[in-house]
Amino acid sequence: MFRLWGKIWKDNRMLRDTVIEDGSDDTRTHKIFHALDEICHVFDLGKPIWLDVNIADFKRHSRARFYQDSFIEEIEFDYLEIQVLEEG
């Protein structure tokens, strides 16, 4: 089971979080993109743009933070963080 944790942070406090589970046979990349789409749907957000820094952090730590520069619309929080909880 693949699980991705999405969290919205403002002023060093977690405002909202959700966990998306994916038991499909898709590739890891497809599971990540699908789970991020679901997280954005739950939080009523536009999809963030993957910048080079997001990709590098995700490859290194299985975690990425999306700040205002990753979103087209204005956000009312400091950043959206995604983190892989479980793979397998």
C-alpha positions in Angstrom: 0.0 0.0 0.0 1.3 3.4 -1.0 0.4 6.3 1.4 1.1 10.0 0.9 0.6 12.6 3.7 -0.4 16.1 2.7 -0.1 19.0 5.2 -0.9 22.7 5.1 1.4 24.8 7.3 1.1 28.4 8.5 3.3 30.1 11.2 4.9 26.7 12.1 1.6 25.2 12.8 -0.2 22.4 10.9 -3.6 23.7 9.9 -4.9 20.7 7.9 -3.7 17.3 6.9 -4.9 14.2 5.0 -3.5 10.9 4.0 -4.1 9.4 0.6 -3.8 5.7 0.1 -3.2 4.0 -3.3 -3.2 0.2 -3.7 -3.1 0.2 -7.5 -0.4 -1.3 -9.6 0.6 2.1 -11.1 4.2 3.3 -11.0 5.5 5.2 -8.0 5.5 8.4 -10.0 1.8 8.0 -11.1 0.9 7.2 -7.5 2.6 10.4 -6.3 0.9 12.6 -8.9 -2.5 11.0 -8.3 -2.2 11.4 -4.5 -1.2 15.0 -4.9 -4.2 15.6 -7.1 -6.4 14.1 -4.4 -4.8 16.2 -1.7 -5.4 19.4 -3.7 -9.0 18.3 -4.3 -9.5 17.7 -0.5 -7.9 21.1 0.4 -9.6 22.9 -2.6 -6.3 24.0 -4.1 -5.0 24.4 -7.6 -2.3 21.9 -8.5 1.2 23.2 -7.6 4.0 23.3 -10.2 6.9 21.0 -9.5 10.0 23.2 -9.5 13.6 21.8 -9.6 14.0 22.3 -5.8 10.8 20.3 -5.2 11.9 17.4 -7.4 15.4 17.3 -5.8 14.0 17.4 -2.2 11.5 14.6 -3.1 14.1 12.4 -4.6 16.4 12.9 -1.6 13.9 12.8 1.3 10.6 11.5 -0.1 9.2 14.9 1.0 8.5 18.2 -0.8 7.3 21.6 0.2 5.3 23.8 -2.2 5.5 27.5 -1.4 3.7 30.4 -3.1 6.0 30.3 -6.1 4.7 26.8 -6.9 1.1 28.0 -7.1 -0.6 30.2 -9.7 -3.3 31.5 -7.4 -2.6 33.3 -4.0 -2.4 30.9 -1.1 -3.4 31.7 2.5 -0.8 29.5 4.2 3.0 29.3 4.2 3.4 26.0 2.3 1.9 22.6 1.3 4.1 19.7 2.3 3.8 16.1 1.0 5.5 13.2 2.5 5.6 9.5 1.6 4.5 7.5 4.6 4.5 4.0 3.2 5.5 2.2 0.0 5.0 -1.3 -0.9 
